[in-house]
Amino acid sequence: MDDNQPNEQNCDPLDVKQCIERAQQGDASVLQDLKKHIQKNPQLITENADLATTTHHKWISLLSKNDLFKVQCLWDEIYHLKEKLIKEGNGTTVEKLIIDQVISTYLQIYYHEQENMERLSYCSEVPAPETKALEATFNRHMRSLCTYSAINAISAKAQIEKAVNSAMENLNLAS
């Protein structure tokens, strides 16, 4: 055996970047190292497994068409919209998922609107499939908004019932 050739036990484990790159190319031999890196670096999950943000990135990229000023403005708008919706809500995980859906469909609607306006600048009508896509997106958006509203209404009702019950208990204790 040649002493100059490193054996696998003496090799440094793959660094995080190499491991990720190889896994992205389908190299299953790095999966054990990848799992260890993820355990040591949990931010890898939050940076890469947030499907809603990944989707929002793609919609914003489609909307902005490489205009970095527009990208920044859209991200600021989305951030503030999400912040307002979360502040108005009850903070549950389900509500956060619905808020992500509301934002996603919001971006989709305006993508379709933008595409339609661009088509109308050079032809007299929008193709039927694009009109149907816009209608379907609008319907999904409205369902998301209705679900968000229903969740908040249920939460508000529960909070009111809790406050009423607490007041009734206080009255009973006082009498």
C-alpha atoms as one frame of an Amber mdcrd trajectory, in Angstrom:
protein
   0.000   0.000   0.000   1.328   3.406  -0.954   1.782   5.662   2.100   1.423
   8.787  -0.055  -2.176   7.950  -0.939  -4.554   9.129   1.768  -7.123   6.611
   2.865 -10.692   7.675   3.538 -10.300   7.570   7.327  -7.388  10.035   7.260
  -9.126  12.492   4.894 -10.776  15.540   6.263 -14.533  15.286   5.960 -16.014
  17.266   3.154 -16.560  20.877   3.985 -20.123  22.133   3.974 -19.899  23.804
   0.570 -18.402  20.756  -1.163 -20.928  18.496   0.494 -23.871  20.643  -0.596
 -22.567  20.982  -4.149 -22.115  17.236  -4.506 -25.556  16.539  -3.000 -27.123
  19.046  -5.414 -25.563  17.065  -8.250 -27.137  13.853  -6.941 -24.093  12.312
  -5.236 -25.664  10.008  -2.628 -22.263   9.205  -1.103 -22.288  12.558   0.736
 -25.648  12.097   2.479 -24.168  11.058   5.852 -21.786  14.048   5.852 -24.649
  16.266   4.723 -26.829  15.160   7.643 -23.985  15.907  10.074 -23.448  19.358
   8.561 -27.163  20.127   8.823 -27.211  19.043  12.494 -24.218  21.293  13.220
 -25.605  24.165  11.116 -29.405  24.334  11.566 -29.497  27.624   9.663 -29.016
  25.506   6.513 -32.573  24.290   6.998 -34.037  27.745   7.497 -32.077  29.088
   4.522 -32.989  26.258   2.152 -36.202  24.598   3.287 -38.444  27.659   3.482
 -40.507  26.816   0.415 -42.675  29.901   0.699 -39.734  32.297   0.590 -38.152
  30.328  -2.237 -41.398  30.630  -4.177 -41.669  34.328  -3.376 -38.117  34.798
  -4.696 -39.099  33.183  -7.987 -42.262  35.267  -8.393 -40.366  38.456  -7.580
 -37.699  37.487 -10.091 -40.386  37.011 -12.753 -42.039  40.314 -11.845 -38.828
  42.340 -11.745 -37.139  40.970 -14.889 -33.635  41.647 -13.486 -34.491  45.174
 -12.283 -32.716  45.163  -8.909 -34.461  48.358  -7.795 -37.820  46.696  -8.382
 -36.624  43.530  -6.609 -35.717  45.528  -3.502 -38.998  47.464  -3.564 -41.020
  44.250  -3.910 -39.146  42.568  -1.045 -39.738  45.605   1.156 -43.436  45.585
   0.265 -43.746  41.832   0.921 -41.872  42.149   4.214 -44.190  44.928   5.427
 -47.308  43.127   4.206 -46.294  39.943   5.981 -45.399  41.872   9.128 -48.839
  43.578   9.165 -50.718  40.334   8.600 -48.773  38.569  11.335 -49.344  41.495
  13.734 -53.112  41.411  13.034 -53.271  37.672  13.512 -53.032  35.152  16.298
 -49.524  33.811  15.657 -50.380  30.179  14.968 -48.362  28.055  12.583 -51.422
  27.496  10.403 -51.967  31.226  10.158 -48.340  31.761   9.116 -48.758  29.159
   6.368 -51.908  30.918   5.157 -50.120  34.298   5.189 -47.376  32.823   3.004
 -50.076  31.568   0.625 -51.773  34.994   0.570 -48.457  36.617  -0.361 -47.683
  34.007  -2.985 -51.043  34.382  -4.723 -50.753  38.171  -4.412 -47.479  38.048
  -6.360 -48.971  35.629  -8.894 -51.944  37.886  -9.592 -49.713  40.847 -10.339
 -47.397  38.730 -12.467 -50.376  37.706 -14.637 -51.668  41.296 -14.682 -48.260
  42.559 -15.786 -48.017  39.933 -18.522 -51.510  40.800 -19.750 -50.688  44.510
 -19.885 -47.521  43.807 -21.863 -49.492  41.676 -24.346 -52.099  44.402 -24.726
 -49.358  46.855 -25.662 -48.760  44.957 -28.922 -52.007  43.065 -29.573 -55.692
  43.709 -29.000 -56.538  40.829 -26.669 -55.111  38.525 -24.079 -55.100  34.802
 -24.954 -57.818  32.766 -23.219 -55.339  30.505 -21.344 -53.710  33.554 -19.738
 -57.097  34.973 -18.765 -58.002  31.622 -17.196 -54.677  31.516 -15.345 -55.369
  34.972 -13.914 -58.902  33.958 -12.879 -57.654  30.755 -11.228 -54.964  32.690
  -9.362 -57.486  35.286  -8.247 -59.788  32.520  -6.943 -56.914  30.910  -4.999
 -55.999  34.325  -3.603 -59.560  34.983  -2.462 -59.741  31.544  -0.804 -56.470
  32.277   1.004 -57.795  35.633   2.197 -61.067  34.057   3.329 -59.179  31.356
   5.213 -56.950  33.966   6.854 -60.027  35.988   7.867 -61.818  32.903   9.190
 -58.821  31.885  11.294 -58.649  35.379  12.788 -62.408  35.446  13.425 -62.261
  32.089  15.206 -59.312  33.298  17.267 -61.085  36.551  18.140 -64.221  34.648
  19.149 -62.149  32.347  21.379 -60.448  35.341  22.997 -63.824  37.008  23.638
 -65.238  33.802  25.125 -62.159  33.465  27.331 -62.505  37.071  28.530 -66.244
  36.632  29.212 -65.641  33.387  31.124 -62.888  35.033  33.147 -65.160  37.983
  33.974 -67.954  35.594  34.993 -65.564  33.685  37.270 -64.446  36.956  38.862
 -68.107  37.910  39.447 -68.820  34.526  40.982 -65.817  34.816  43.281 -66.812
  38.334  44.295 -70.372  37.322  45.219
